[in-house]
C-alpha cells in the first residue's frame, strides 16, 4: 500500500490517496483501489482529512489491514 498525490488542475488543490494494487483475473491486468486521505496542506505537507466520516472509515480500514480489529 502506498500514497499517491494528485493535484486538481482547475483549483490547484493537492489531494492524498492511499493506493493498493491488485490483479484482475478476468481482465488479466493490474488494477488499483484508492481511498481519499484528504487535502495536502501546502505549508506543512501533511494531509488534512476532508470530512470526519471519512477519517473514521480510513482508520478502520487501516486497522483491518493490519489485523488489529
Secondary structure per residue as TSV (DSSP state, phi and psi in degrees):
chain	resnum	aa	ss	phi	psi
A	1	X	-	360.0	133.7
A	2	X	E	-131.9	177.2
A	3	X	E	-115.3	132.6
A	4	X	E	-115.8	137.6
A	5	X	E	-108.5	133.6
A	6	X	E	-132.5	134.3
A	7	X	E	-108.8	127.6
A	8	X	-	-74.8	119.9
A	9	X	T	-69.9	-27.4
A	10	X	T	-77.1	-41.5
A	11	X	T	-102.2	-20.3
A	12	X	-	79.5	8.4
A	13	X	-	-83.8	133.9
A	14	X	E	-98.5	133.6
A	15	X	E	-118.3	151.1
A	16	X	E	-113.0	133.8
A	17	X	E	-126.5	142.6
A	18	X	E	-86.9	139.8
A	19	X	E	-126.0	133.2
A	20	X	E	-131.6	122.2
A	21	X	E	-90.1	144.2
A	22	X	E	-146.5	160.9
A	23	X	E	-96.9	124.2
A	24	X	E	-89.8	110.1
A	25	X	T	-67.6	-34.7
A	26	X	T	-68.3	-45.9
A	27	X	T	-90.0	-9.6
A	28	X	T	55.8	48.4
A	29	X	E	-155.4	161.3
A	30	X	E	-79.0	149.1
A	31	X	E	-131.2	170.0
A	32	X	E	-132.2	138.0
A	33	X	E	-106.3	127.1
A	34	X	E	-125.3	143.3
A	35	X	E	-128.1	135.2
A	36	X	E	-72.8	125.3
A	37	X	E	-91.4	-35.7
A	38	X	E	147.9	-175.7
A	39	X	E	-76.0	154.3
A	40	X	E	-99.8	124.6
A	41	X	-	-71.6	122.6
A	42	X	T	-65.8	-26.6
A	43	X	T	-80.5	-45.3
A	44	X	T	-97.8	-24.3
A	45	X	-	82.0	5.2
A	46	X	-	-90.9	152.8
A	47	X	E	-84.2	134.5
A	48	X	E	-109.5	121.4
A	49	X	-	-57.2	141.7
A	50	X	S	-84.6	-17.0
A	51	X	-	-162.4	148.9
A	52	X	H	-65.2	-36.1
A	53	X	H	-67.6	-31.0
A	54	X	H	-73.1	-35.3
A	55	X	H	-62.5	-44.5
A	56	X	H	-68.3	-36.4
A	57	X	H	-65.0	-40.5
A	58	X	H	-68.5	-42.7
A	59	X	H	-62.5	-43.3
A	60	X	H	-63.4	-41.4
A	61	X	H	-68.6	-36.2
A	62	X	H	-67.5	-38.1
A	63	X	H	-65.1	-38.3
A	64	X	H	-64.9	-39.6
A	65	X	H	-64.1	-35.0
A	66	X	H	-84.0	-9.0
A	67	X	T	78.2	26.4
A	68	X	-	-101.1	2.2
A	69	X	-	-128.2	360.0
